[in-house]
Amino acid sequence: MRVVAAMSGGVDSAVAAARMLDAGHEVVGVHLALSQSAATLRESARGCCTIEDAGDARRVADRLGIPFYVWDMAERFKRDVVDDFVAEYAAGRTPNPCLRCNEKIKFAALLDKAVALGFDAVATGHYAQIVRTPDGRRELHRALDPAKDQSYVLGVLDAEQLARAFFPLGDTCKPQVREEAADRGFYVARKPDSHDICFIADGDTRGWLERALEVRPGEIVDTDGAVVGEHRGAFAYTVGQRRGLRLSRPAPDGEPRYVVEVRTAANQVVVGTAELLGIDAITGDHARWCGQAPEGVVRVGAQVRAHGEEVPAQAWADGDRVQVRLAGRIRGVAPGQSVVLYDGTRVVGSATIASARLDRSRDAAEPMSST
């Protein structure tokens, strides 16, 4: 197969490209230029897509003897990922830009361009596994190494995208990848992993948002409407947050207070007790299925954070929405996060959380079928 290896300049994508070449594919390395004003040098383990990263990717491609190109997707990345991130926070929601990047950039813009140029597939350094079923379908599964599993941020991929995706590292632990990179003589073998949000290199999300959005000070209120503090922009708060509230009036019972709601229209942040954070019902929109949508009510595991715990649940498709009922309460679930559904290790699909609540009126569970 003719394969585009997405090469970020890190160790994972370097080894992924090498393994695709070893497997006998015709491989071309591609580095995505995603910043309209890319930094020259990486200043820390945060961020990516610097000119230095592009150079690191090129050195690996040269060592492998494969063609290498830099594709400029900065405008598309700004529109589909960065602007979406800003708009979601402005609306009082808490987005995950990594899912949006995988959906809109790496497995849409990149894949579409690769196919248009005659390539068959895209390979990345994500830690996840593709499993082929007896009837030839490709399923997305968790990685062998649970500490590195990235299937959550890939839960937005549909069946057509999975049919053209390769994740060569899914059966390998990170120390083995670094050892393999060193054995291959890759300069990036000991390069630190990128983490946090790639386009906020210093890790200061609040400061970045304050520069991107109009700062409108407003009230922090309790659930009875009493003013208990002031904020410097409701967009900087997320459901479940405790630190940084600086409340002027402590709670009468002395218990800590958490953000339980962000009201952007009223420019208010609402705080309450930890008990109010517990939810067991989720409505998700922008449903994405890694294959066929489930029929009827199905038993699944639900995960609402990239490295969060999977919770037993029941779920069903509701038009372009997903309804999820958790077996127990979880805390701090904010609109804008993503819920990813699993059947064992297989990713069933995902949705963006529109609302999360405690369903006090829920009757006995409906009969459920297996996925």
N, C-alpha and C positions, 0 to 999 in steps of 0.2 A: 504493500500500500504506500501511497505518497502521503506523508504525514508532516504537518506543521508542528514543531515542538515549541511551545510558548516558553521562552527563556527569560526569566526575570533578572538573572544575574546572581541568583542564590544557589545554594548547594542542591536543593531538592529538584529544581527544574533542570539543573545540569545533569544529574544522575538519570532523571526521567528521559532526557534526550538520548543519553548514551545507551540506555536499555532498549529504546525503540530502534536504535541503529543496530544493536546486537541481535535484535529479533528479526532482522532482515528487511526492515522497511527503508524506503527512500525518505530520508529525513532532511528537512530544512529548518534551521533555527530562526525564530522571529522574536524580537524584543519589542514590546509595546511601549511606545512613548506616550504616556498618559498625562503628563504635566505640561501646561502651556509655558511654564517658566521653570524648567527642571533645574534643581540644584546640581552643582558640579560634583560635590562630594557628599557621601553619606555621613551625617554627623553622629548617628547612634544606631541602635538596632531598630529604632522606629522608622517608619516610612519606607519608601522604595522608589524605583523609577528615576534615580539620579543618573547623570551622565556616567558616573563611576560604575553604576550597576550595568548600564549598557555595555561598557567596556569589559566588565567581568564576563558577561554573557558571550561577547564576541571572542574572548580568549578561550572559553570552553569550546565554542563552535570550531575555532581554528584547530584546537587539539584533536577534536573528533574528525576533522576534515570534512565538515558539512558546510553548505552555503549558509550565510547569515544575513538577515535584513532587519532593519528597524522600521516598524510601521507606525506612523503617526496617527494615533486615535485620541489625541488630547481633547479635541472639540466634542467628540462623541462621549468621552468619559465625563467631561464637565457637564454636559446636558443630561445624561442618563444616570449618573451616579452622584456627582457633587451637587448639582442643582436640586436633584431629588432629595438628597440628604438635608440641604438647607430648608427646602419646602416642608419636609416632614417635621423638622424641629419647630419651624414657624407655626405649624398646625398643632403643636403640643404632643407630637408623636415621637417615638424613639426608634429610629430605623437601624438596620444592619446593612451598611454599604457593601460588605463583602458579598452578600447574596445578590444584591443588585448588579454588582460588577460581573459576577459569574453569569447571571442571566442575560445581561444586556451587552457586555463587552466580550468576555472570553469565549462564551458559547453562543453568541449571536453575531456581533460585529466581526470578531476575529474568524469565527467558523464560517460565516457567510462569505467573507473575502477569500478564505482559503479554498472553499468549494468552487467559487467563481474562477479561481486560478487553476483549477484542475486537481486540487488535493482531495484526499478521501476522508481525512480525520484530523483532529487536533489532540495533542498529548500535553498534559500539564503535570506539575509536581505535587498535585493534591494527594493527600492520604485518604484514599477511598478505593473501593474495589468494584469492578464491573464483572458480573457473573452472567454467563450465557446459559440460558435455559435449554432443555432438550429440543424445544420447537424453534430455537434460534433467536429468541428475544434477549435483549441485554437489560439486566437489572443493576441498579445502583445499591451497593451494600457498604456497611461500615468497614473501616480499615482494620487490619489485624491488630494494630497497636492502638488501644483505646485512648491513650494519652495524646496521640497525634491525629486521631480521627477527624476528618473534615467533611464528612458526609452531610452534616447539618448545613453548611454553606453551599452545598451542591444540590440541596433539595429542591431548587427552583428549576432544575433541568427536566425537560420533557423527553418522551421516548425518542423523538427524532434527533435531539441533541445527544442523547446517550448513545445512539447508534453510531455516532461519529466521534466518540470521546474515548481516550485512553488515559488511565491513571496507573502508570507502571510501578508506583511505590506503595500501593495499597497493601501488599503482603509483607512489608518490611518495616522494621523499627528504625527510628532516627539514628541511633548510634551506628547501625549497620550502613546507613546511607552515607554518613560522614566517612566511615572507614573505606567504603567503596570509592568515594570521591578522592580520598587520599591515594588509594591504590592506583587510580587512573591518572594521578598527577594533576588534579584540578586545583587551581589556585584558591578556589572558593570553599575548599573542604572544611575549613574552620571558620568560615564567615558566619557572623551571628544571624540568627533568624530575624526576619521582620515581624513586627507585631503591632497591635493597635491599628488605628485607621491610617492607611498609607498616605493620604493627602494631608494629614495633620502630623507632620514629622516630629514636632516637639511634644506631642501627646496631650496638649492643652486644648481639649475639645471646647470647653467653655469660652476660653479666650478667642479661639478661632470663630466660634459662632457669634460672639460679640462684635467681631470685625465684619462678619458677613450679614448680620441682621441689625435692624434698628433696635437699640437698647431702650426699652420702655419700662421704667420702674413701676412697681405696682404692689398690691397687698398680698400678704400671706395670711390666709384665714383658716380657722378651724371648721369643723363640720357643722357648727351652729352659725357660722357666718361672722364670728367675732374676729377682728383683726389682731393677729398675734405677731406680726413682723412685716418686713418689707423685702422685696426682691429687686434685682437689677435686670430683669428680663425673664419672663416665664419660660422661654425656650430653653433656659439653662438647667431646668429641673426635670426629673423623670420619676415616674411612679416607683416607690420603694426607697427613694433617696432619704437618708437620715443626716448625713454630714453636710455642713456648710449652710444650714438653714438660718442660723443666728436669730432665733426667735426672741422677741423682746418680752414675751409673756410665757413663762413656763406653764406646763399643764398642771391643773389643780391636783391631780393624783400623782404627779411626779414622774409619770411614765414617759419614755421617749416618744417623740412624734416623727412621723414619716410622711413623705409626699404620697397622697392617695389619689390626687387628681390634678391635672393642669388644664385650666380654663382659659384658652387663648383669647376667646372673644371678650371676656371680662378682664383679661390680663391679671388673673388671679392664680395663685398656687394654693391648693387646699391640703392641709395636713391633718392627720388623725392617728389613731393608735395602730399598733401592729396588727391587731385583730382585723382591721378593715382591709388589710392587704390580701387576706386569704381569698382565693378564687378557685372555683372548680368547673367553670363553664367558659368556653372561648368561642367567639364567632370570628372567623377569618375570611378575608376577601382576597382577591387576586390568587385564586387557587391554581396550583401547578401540580400536575400529576406525572410521576415518573413511570408512565405506562397508562393503563386504563384506569379511569376513575372508579372508585369502589361502588358497588351496588348495594344499597341498603345500609344498615348500621353494621359497622365492623369493629372488631377489637384491634387496637393499635397501642403502640407506645408513643407518647407525645413529649417532645423536647422543645423548650422555648428559649434556650440560650445555647450558644455555640459549644460550651463545655458544661452545660447544665445536665441535671439528672433526667433520665427518661421516666415518665410517669404512666402507669397503665391508664387506658382511656377507651372510650368508644367514640366513633366519629362517623359522619355521613356527609355526602355531598349535598349541597343545597343550592342548586343553580351554579353560579360562579363563586359561591361561598362554601365554606366548610364549617360545620358545627362539631365541636369537640366537648365531650363531657368527661372530666377527669375522675379517677377513682378516689382521689383524695385532694385536699387543698394544697395549693402552692402559693407562694407569696411574691409580690413585686413584679407582676406581669403588666407591661405597659403596652398601650396601643402603638402600632408601628413595628414592634418586634415580630419575629416570624415563629410560627409553630410548625415543626417538621414532624411528620408521622412515620412510624416504623412498624414493620411486621417482622419481628425478630431482628436480624441485621439489615433487612431490605428496607430501603427508603420507599415509602408509598407515595408521598407528595408533601406539599407545603402550602402555607397560606400566610398572608400578612395579618396580624391580629388587629381587628377592627374594634373589638370590645372584649373585656374579661370581667367576670362577675361571679358572685356567689349565688348559686341557684338554690334558694331556700325552699322552693316549691317542688323540687324534683321528686317524682314518685319512684317506685322501684324501677330498676334498670330494665329497659326494653330487651327482648330477646336479641342476641347478637350473632351474626354469622362470622366466620373466619375469613380474613383476606387471603 
